Amino acid sequence: MTAFRTLVLVLICVVWGLHFSVIKVTVSEIPPIFYVAVRMALVALLLVPFLKWHPGQMRRILIAGTCYGGLNYVFMFTGVKYTSASLGAILIETYVPLATIMSVVFLGEKIRWRRTLGLVLALSGVVVVITAGQDATGSANLPLGATLILCGALCEATGAITVKRIEGVSPLQMLAWFGIVGMSITTILTLLLEQDQLAILSSDARWAVVAALLYSVIVVSLMGHASYYWLLQRVEVSQVAGGTVMTTLFAVTFGVLLLGEPLNWQLIVGGLITLAGVAIIVIRSGGKQAQATATVSEAMGQEVGQPVDVKRADTEELKA
């Protein structure tokens, strides 16, 4: 990879890593599901021209949209509210081992000892991180927040397996449907589970929330993803995917520097073990199937940071 393309990849990871801090600050001001609903509404509005009915594929598209554009964000954004941006960035990485396991169970894919090692490392690192305790995370609701984020990762893994089975649908067409489905689900959930959603319009924080939404939709989703797709067309998927592990490192760094989040040896060691396992899985998942998956997975976006064959391309789409 050339120096310029490496720089582009690093900038993408910075943008996506910073998004976790933006999410943390924003959901501290407004209900998290409402924030997701507005975000997905903006995505749907921008992509309405790409909506197209796909006979025989709509059931899978709607299921994938529920997992990718709706429930994953509901769990992740709410989880980040109850814990830290740093912890959220690390825990969402469980999407990779979960998607790998599901690809073996439901798609009959084979994994060898290296990816098995990656699975063990990634899950072991998560255990270390979760046991860090309140003092290390600055959260009195660590169990709840961690559980919600892990549920979000499971939704992303389920969405990845579903996307794997969708054929003949372009990334933008899929993303358009994900926006519609995500907007519909989160609008219903915010009306049922949250209150005072519009109070933000009369608060001093309204412009900060608007800025966060613009950053999320324009910088993270449009500019970040466009640059990511540009790289995928010019660089091997395994190189791009492995490099985006940096997103989590930047997310933790920004959480500590900008938000003053605590950091102790358990978070550091657990995070590094998790990322090492993720990197092994991602790099060993390279090849022709990764290329096909990456093209499909360009449809979505942790906050937000692996294909159905567990390529990192999918994960980064969802994080964002």
Secondary structure as UniProt FT lines:
FT   HELIX           3..27
FT   TURN            28..29
FT   HELIX           32..47
FT   HELIX           48..50
FT   TURN            55..57
FT   HELIX           58..65
FT   HELIX           66..71
FT   HELIX           72..82
FT   HELIX           85..91
FT   HELIX           92..94
FT   HELIX           95..107
FT   HELIX           113..130
FT   TURN            131..132
FT   HELIX           134..137
FT   TURN            140..141
FT   HELIX           142..164
FT   HELIX           171..193
FT   HELIX           197..202
FT   TURN            204..205
FT   HELIX           206..214
FT   HELIX           215..224
FT   HELIX           225..232
FT   TURN            233..234
FT   HELIX           237..243
FT   TURN            244..245
FT   HELIX           246..259
FT   HELIX           265..284
FT   HELIX           288..297
FT   TURN            298..299
FT   TURN            308..309
FT   HELIX           312..319
//
